[in-house]
């Protein structure tokens, strides 16, 4: 059985090499590598209001980048803990960047306005909340 698996692996490797030689555009170019973001601070994202925000604004800070959802069973305890962390360390170069996402069991179905209202009014979050993101490359 192991011999059979190794044979399949070699066949797959052969097809992969053939594909790369046949379609060199599949390989990342040097130009793409040079233009790719080098750190999190090179990205620009949308805030909860749809405005561009350069993460370079947070350069030099320790970041906790977290996926959040308003309808998750752990939402209350998670926001409580995030608020405690933020309050304790925000003046020491610590920042929480919260990114809502609806791709995990549909637990963030609301609009940005609804998300902001929930997060700021009910959970009293003072850290930045950003536009809803897609983490799995599929729009839900």
C-alpha positions in Angstrom: 0.0 0.0 0.0 2.8 2.4 0.8 4.4 1.7 -2.6 1.1 2.6 -4.3 0.9 5.9 -2.4 4.4 6.8 -3.3 3.7 6.1 -7.0 0.7 8.3 -6.9 2.8 11.1 -5.3 5.4 10.8 -8.0 2.7 10.9 -10.7 1.2 14.0 -9.1 4.7 15.6 -8.8 5.3 14.9 -12.4 2.0 16.6 -13.5 2.8 19.6 -11.3 6.3 20.0 -12.8 4.8 19.6 -16.3 2.2 22.2 -15.6 4.8 24.7 -14.3 6.9 24.2 -17.4 3.9 24.4 -19.7 2.4 27.4 -18.0 5.2 29.5 -16.5 2.6 32.1 -15.6 1.6 29.9 -12.7 4.9 30.7 -11.0 5.0 34.0 -9.1 7.1 36.5 -10.9 9.9 38.5 -9.3 7.9 41.7 -9.9 4.9 40.2 -8.1 7.2 39.2 -5.2 8.6 42.7 -5.0 5.2 44.3 -5.1 3.6 42.0 -2.5 3.0 43.3 1.0 6.0 42.6 3.2 4.2 43.1 6.5 0.7 43.6 7.9 1.5 47.4 7.9 1.6 47.4 4.1 -2.1 46.6 3.8 -5.0 49.0 3.4 -8.4 47.8 4.6 -11.9 49.3 4.9 -13.2 50.4 8.3 -16.7 49.7 9.4 -17.8 52.9 7.5 -16.2 51.8 4.2 -13.3 54.3 4.5 -9.8 53.2 3.5 -7.5 52.6 6.5 -3.8 52.0 6.1 -2.6 49.6 8.7 0.6 51.6 8.7 -1.3 53.8 11.2 -0.6 51.0 13.7 3.1 50.6 12.9 5.1 50.1 16.0 2.2 48.7 18.0 1.5 45.2 19.0 -1.6 44.1 17.1 -4.3 41.5 18.0 -6.1 41.0 14.7 -9.3 39.1 15.5 -12.3 37.7 13.7 -15.5 38.7 15.4 -19.2 37.7 15.1 -22.2 39.1 16.9 -24.3 35.9 16.9 -21.7 33.5 18.1 -22.4 31.7 21.4 -19.2 33.1 22.8 -19.7 36.7 21.7 -20.5 38.1 25.1 -17.5 36.5 26.8 -15.2 37.2 23.9 -16.0 40.9 23.8 -15.8 41.2 27.5 -12.3 39.7 27.4 -11.3 41.8 24.4 -12.5 45.0 26.2 -10.5 44.0 29.4 -7.4 43.5 27.3 -7.8 46.7 25.4 -8.5 48.8 28.5 -5.4 47.3 30.2 -2.9 47.6 27.4 -4.1 50.3 25.0 -1.8 52.9 26.5 1.2 50.6 26.2 1.3 50.3 22.4 -1.4 47.5 22.1 -4.2 47.6 19.6 -7.1 45.3 18.8 -8.3 45.3 15.1 -11.7 43.5 14.9 -12.8 42.1 11.5 -16.4 40.8 11.4 -17.0 37.7 9.2 -20.1 35.8 8.3 -18.4 32.7 6.9 -18.4 30.7 10.1 -21.9 29.3 10.6 -23.5 32.6 9.5 -22.8 34.2 12.8 -22.3 37.8 11.5 -25.3 38.3 9.1 -25.8 42.0 9.7 -24.9 45.0 7.7 -21.9 47.1 8.8 -24.3 49.6 10.5 -25.9 46.8 12.4 -22.5 45.3 13.4 -21.3 48.7 14.6 -24.5 49.3 16.6 -24.2 45.9 18.2 -20.5 46.1 18.9 -20.4 49.6 20.2 -23.8 49.8 22.0 -24.2 46.4 23.5 -20.6 45.2 23.9 -19.1 48.7 24.5 -16.1 48.0 22.3 -13.7 51.0 21.9 -11.2 49.3 19.6 -11.4 49.7 15.8 -14.0 47.6 14.0 -13.5 47.0 10.3 -15.6 46.1 7.3 -16.9 42.6 7.1 -14.3 40.4 5.5 -14.3 37.1 3.6 -11.7 34.7 5.0 -12.6 31.7 2.8 -12.6 33.4 -0.6 -16.3 32.8 -1.0 -18.9 35.5 -0.5 -21.7 34.5 1.9 
